Amino acid sequence: MLEVANLCLHYGQHLALDSISVRAAKGETIVILGANGAGKSSLLKAVAGMVSPDAGSSVALDGKQLLGRPAHEVVEVGIALVPEGRGIFGDLTVEENLLLGAYAPRARGEETRRRAFVYELFPKLAQRRGQYANTMSGGEQQMVAIGRALMSNPDFLMLDEPSLGLAPVVVTELFATLRRVQQTGVGLVIVEQNVKVSLGIADRGYLMEAGRIVGENSAQALLEDEAVQRAFLGKNSEMQNR
Amino acid sequence: MTARDLAGWAAALATLAALALAPVYLDAYGLGLMIGIAGYVTLATAWALFSGPTRYVSLATVAFFGIGAYTVAVLSETLPYPLVLLVAALIGLVVALVVGLSTLRLAGVYFVIFTFGLAELIRQLVTWYEVNVTGTLGRYIFLDLGSEDIYWQLLALGATTILLAWWIGRSRIGLALRVIGDDEVVAAHCGIDIARVKLALFAASAVIITLVGAIQAPRWTYVEPAIVFNPTISFLTLIMALLGGANRLWGPLLGAVPLFLLFEWLSANFPNHYSIILGLLFIAIVFVLPKGIVAFAEKQWKGKSAEAAP
């Protein structure tokens, strides 16, 4: 169980996260929806140990407090992040990128097994194992990034806007892949602006606005929710271009 | 181990053996050149060990080099020589750890400026101490070490440094190092303890540089801060590593050998214009070969084989 409670974060004077509480059960997929600047990425950064939240905040995995740990220790506890904009190393081959993902002590000695697992999940990566990552398409790079994160054998995989900058057909393929990741028992925390496709694979969703959680429901209910449709799915002509 | 690896090791060992025999067939001047080359190859390789992959440009080379040389100057009469080297290495290690812990968070140009300042600071501190406390500026080193002893020590240190660089390049740390320079944030998300990796590399590099200073010190006989903390040593090391290519195992060596010979020739033939030519060379190297000789040759080679392939 990943549990974020009363998470507050200031960037200087600016309150970026205001008493956020979010939880994800083992193997569960949650989606955090919100417009640009709502604080979605800040939330992931806080969990991943990239920013330090205010006192009184709590981020715990199975009861273990994560706040105050640096990023590399959060990986070790079992939370991997695919940062916005891929997060791969272009000058390394696919295989080297994956090996780096197994750097955390929790994955050491398991490289071969984890690699086989990732290649099974992404057969395309197995064919291209010797290719330099920067010569691949956006969708393929995103697969490398996800594969790299999975190499650390995480309990939870956090993805920051995975569909950003990808063609619609690639997005569909990407989420089909994430569905396969789900089936391996890994919990997913997805931050997205692409509401429809992300709610399509999620169990539950949260709505974020100006640093606060303003709504929470099952994915199905959110898809049918009128307010969500108005705000994100462009049912209201005024909001069409959001 | 494949046959090719075996041949590579055999060639490396044979080269090392041939180099070790240099004092037999070289005159004093030749041996002096070899000492200089071995010293700068080691300095440039040690510099690239840390600065190549992390892209932290350090001008602290002479700070550690000078610490090594001065330690020998101060302690050579009181302690046996091997112990002096050990103490020098330890002092270098401690300074590197303190400096590393406090500065490796500095990024880009701030780190460059800090390291340059550090070398000056240590020089001024030593000068102040010598003038005000011991009342002498400059010390004599009377050690019963011949040129060939110094040469062999430097050769062994240089070979060890290259071996260390080779081993790191193949290890898990080497892979981590290659990406820290690219993107520290993503590297942290891979579970890499960036601060620790950088600190370990900085310390290893600094200890080697300290030892080069310590080993070379007896050649001067007379040592004073202005000699052993001469910032030109930092700049030469930097430009040699950059010329060869700081991200390749043999890059620093391939940069150090020709440049050292060139500098030697220039200072003998154009003693008054030496600095001007040096400056122009720096500029030319940065413009023409920004990634170094080795990367340039690789690119040429790949370009040719790509043309030949279809």
Interface residues (C-beta under 8 A of the other chain):
Chain A: A48 G49 M50 P70 A71 H72 V75 E76 A80 L81 P83 G87 I88 F89 G90 D91 L92 E96 L99 L100 G101 Y103 A104 P105 R106 A107 R148 A149 S152
Chain B: R172 L175 A176 R178 V179 D182 D183 V185 V186 A187 A188 H189 C190 G191 I192 D193 I194
